[in-house]
Amino acid sequence: MSEPEIEIFPDADALAAAVAEALVERVIVAQRERGVAQIVLTGGGIGTATLAAIPGAPRQEEVDWAAVEVWWGDERFVPPGDPERNDTGAREGFLDRLPFDPARVHPMPDSEGAADPEAGARAYAAELALAAGPEGVVPAFDVLMLGVGPEGHVASLFPDLPGVHEAAPVVAVLGSPKPPPTRISLTFPSIRSAREVWLIASGEGKAAAMAAAADPATSAAEVPAAGARGQERTVFWLDEPAASGLGPERGAPA
């Protein structure tokens, strides 16, 4: 697993613009090397702002958006179109504004399309396996983006809940401490299979979690962000308030 790199920006707007630009650049490289890019989206305030910045990012017109496979790291098990769903915000600010191939956009099941979250998790795992091919469990994601909660959760992997120990690629999450309580999430094996994992955090409320995530002594069960690492690269994308707990030796403001 890769060690985290830390990128810090003055505020949330600058952070969202920088991550959007970096994602475009990474997709261009992936398409040049492999033809198709595989990305995993996140939700939340800064995640949705980042996606909304992509249509205006430099060089986005050089991307073949129809050759981008789109996945999600987690989803709320509520009806389609519900504002709580991550894919709702992603469609409004990003997917509906660019020429994606609908067949290459893979939302997680909703509460009307799956009998229960366990069935939804199994269905998404099967979709991932089909895309991965005969020797894979999940596709080789080029970039997997994650928001970070104040207690350090990523995707819908919360401290000390069973999901942090799950070996299956996708898990149903019941009793999430953050509403809505029922969700579907990628697990650590799926997250760690990505070439690059990007953790995006904004605001002073995330500072303690990001400091803990950067500490090699922190366990993933205690602070799930500490267990989110990419095969080739891990990046913590932070604004100054979210970086304030890291200390000057990590590039944060003194």
N, C-alpha and C positions, 0 to 999 in steps of 0.2 A: 504494500500500500504506500501511496505517496504521502509526503509530509505537507502540511498546509502552507500555502503562500498567502500573504495577507495584502489586500488592496484596500486603501482607505480613501474616502472622498468627503468633501466638506459637508454635504447634506444629502437628504434622500433623493432629491431631483438629480443631482450630479451622479449619485450612485446608480440610479435606474438607467440614466443615459449611458453610463460607462458599461454596465453589464449588457445592455441591449447592443451596443456597438461591438463588444467582445463576442457575443453570441453570433452575430452576423459573420464576423471574421472566422469564427470556428466552423460555422456551417459551410462557408466558402471553401475552406481547407478540406473539410470532410468530403464534400462533393467532388473536389478536384482529385482526391485520393481514391475514393470508393464509389462515386457516382450518386449515392444516396446518403443523406445525413439522418442520424437518429437522435432526437432530442426528447428530454423528459421535462415537462413543465411543472411549475409550482403555483400556488395561489397566495393568498394573504395580501396585505397592503402593498408591500414593496415588490412582491412577486408580480402582482397584477400591474403595477406601475411600470415595471421593467418590460413586460410584454407589450404594454401600450406604447412604449417608446420605440419598439422595433420597426414599425412601418416608417418612421421618420429617421431611422439611424443611417449613418453613412454606409454606402455600398450595399444597402439591402436590395437594390435593383439588380445586383449581380448574382443574387441567390436564385436558384431554380426552386421556388417554393413548392412546386408540384412534386419535387423529388426529396421532400422532407417527411420523414415518419415522425409523428407526434404522439407521445405517450404522457401519462401523468404519474406523479409519485404517490399521490393519494387523492381520495375523493370522499365527500360527505354522502352518505347513503340516504339521499332525499330525492324527490321527484325531479325529472328533467326540467331544465330552465330555472330551477330554484336559485335565487341569488346567493345562497350558501355554497353552491357547487363551484369548484374551481374552474370547471370547463365553461361555466356561464360567463365569468369575467374574461377568460381567455378568448372566447369567441367574440365578445363585444369589442375588446380592445386590440386584438391581434389577428386571430384566425379569419374572421370575416372581412378583414381589411386587406388581405393578401391572397394570391391565387393558389391556395392549398388544394391538393387532391383529397376530396372527402374520404376516399377509401384508405388514405394514409393517416387519417386522424383517428386516434384510438381512445375515446373517453372510457373511463371506468363505468361499470354498470350502475344504473340508478335504481331507486326503490320501485319503479314501475316496470323495469326491464329484468329484474332478478327477484326470485322468490324471497331471498333473504341475503344478508351480507356475506355469509359463508358461500352461498351459491355464486354470488357476484365475484368473490375472490377467486373461486375455482375457474370461472369463466374467463376472467382477465388473465390468469396464469396460463390457461390454454391458448389464449390469443397471443400472448407473449411467446410461448413455446413454438407456435406455428410460424411466427415471424422469425424466430431464431434459427429454425432449420433443424435437421435431424440430430445434430450434436449439441444443441444449445438448450438452455432453459429460458433465457431472456435474450433479446437482441444485444449486439455490442453497442450500447448507447455511446454517442460521441460526447454529449454534455447532459448531465443530470442536475437540474437545479432544485434547490431546497430552500424554503424559508426556515426560520428558526424561532421557536417559541421562547417566552421569557424563562421557562424552566428547562429549556434546551431540547424540546422535542423537534424532530424533523419528520417530514411526511406526516403520518399519523402514528408514529412510534413515540410513545410517551414513557417517561421514566417509570421503571418498575412494573409496567404492564406486560402481559405475556408476549406481545408482539416483538419486543426487543430481543427475545430469545428464539423467535420462530425461524425454522430452517426453510420452510416453503417459500417460494418467490413472492407470493401475495398473501396477505392475511386480512381477515375480518377483524375490525376493532370494535369492541363493545364497551360501553361505559367510559368513553373518552372524557377526561376532566374538562376539556374545552368543548362546548356545544357546537354542533349537534353531536350527540354521544355515539352514534353509529356510523362507522366509516369503513373504507377499504384502503389498504396501504401496501406499497412495496415494502419489502423487508430488507434487512441489512445485506443478505447475500445478493439480492438484486441491485441494491444501491452500489455496493462495492464492486460489482462487475463493470461499471461504467468506466470509460476511458478517463473522463474528467467529471468530478463532482464539485459543484459550486454551491456554497452556503451563502445566502444573501440575507443580511440583517441590517435593520435601520432602527435607530432610537436608543436612548439610554436604558430603556427597559430590557434590552437584549445584551447589555454590556457584561453582566455577570455570566450569562450563558456562554457567550463567545470566549470569555477568558477561561472558563472551565473547559470548553471544547478544544482550546489550543493547548491545554496542559496534558502532556502524555500520561500523567498519572490518573486522569479521570476515566472512569469506566463508562462504556456505552449504555449500560443498564441504568446508571445514575443520571447521565446527561447524554441522551442519544446523539446529539450533534458531535460528540467526541468519537463516535463510531462511524461517521459518514466520511468515507475516504474513497478517492478514485484510484484506478489502477495506475494511471500515468501522471495525473495531476489533481490536486485538491486546492481550491481557492476559496478563501474567506473574503467575500465582497462586503465591505462595511462602510457606513458613514462614520463620521468622527464620534458621535455619541455612542454608537454601538461598539466602537473600538476603544472606548475610554478605559475599560478595565484591563487592557492588554499590557499597558506600560510602555514607556519610551523605547525599550529595547526591542519591541516588536513593531516599531514604526508608528505607534499611536501617539497622539499628542501627549506631552508631559503633563 
